[in-house]
Each structure stands twice: as structure tokens, then as C-alpha cells.
Amino acid sequence: MRSPLTVLSDLHHDQRGQGMTEYVIILVAIAVVCIAISVQFGGKVKELFTDAHIELETVNQNL
């Protein structure tokens, strides 16, 4: 039977999940940046699409 100290030491040196954890942290950071950008510029993008829609409607009425 292994001692608890040996088990803890083995867990401390085990790095199998480290790469996956780093990828998850990177993905979360990217998601936070995307959300911040969409909150910051979401109104402006909606306004641009609305203006484009109005312009297209105007062109269609003139044809």
C-alpha cells in the first residue's frame, strides 16, 4: 500500500491534464473578448444593418 505522501507527490507531478486546462483557459479568454466586443459594438452593428435595410428598400421602391 502506498503512503498518502507518495500519492500526493504523484498527483503533484502528474501533468496530463495541464494542456487541456491551458486550452480551456485560452478559449474562455477568447469568449470573454468576443462578448465584450459584441456588447461594445452591438448597437452600432445593428444600426448599420438597419441603415442598409432602409437603403435597399429605397432602391427597390425606385425600380
N, C-alpha and C positions, 0 to 999 in steps of 0.2 A: 504494500500500500504506500502510495506517495504521500509525503508530508504536505500540509497546507501551504507551507512556504515554497515548496517546489512547484506546486500548482500555480500559485500567484506569480512566481518568477516566469513560468512558461507562458502565462497569459500576457504578461508584460512585454515579452519579446516576440509574441505572435503578431505578424504584420499582414496577415492575409486579407483582412477587411479594410486596411488603410487606403488602398487605391480606390475602392468603391466609395468610401466615405469622402475622399477628396473630390471625386466626380459629383457626388450629391451636393457638396458644398458649392462647387462651381455652378451647377445647374440652378440651385436656389438663388445664387447671386445674380445670374443672368435673368431669372424670372423676376426678381425684385427690380432690376433695372428696367426691364420691359414694362412692368406695371407702372413704375414711376414715370416713364416716358409717355405711356398711354394716358395717365392721369394729367400730366403736364400739357400735352399737346392734343388730347382727345377732342376738346371743344373746337380747336382750330381746324382739325381734320374734318370734323362733322360740318363745320361752316364751309369749307372748301367743296365738299361733296354736294352740299345744298346749293351753293352758287353754281356749280357745274350743272346740276339738275335743272335749275331755273334757266340757265343759258341754253341748254338742249331743248327745253320746252319752247323757248322763244324761237329757236331756229326751226323747230318742227311746225310751229304755227305759221311761220313765214313761207313755208314751202308749198 
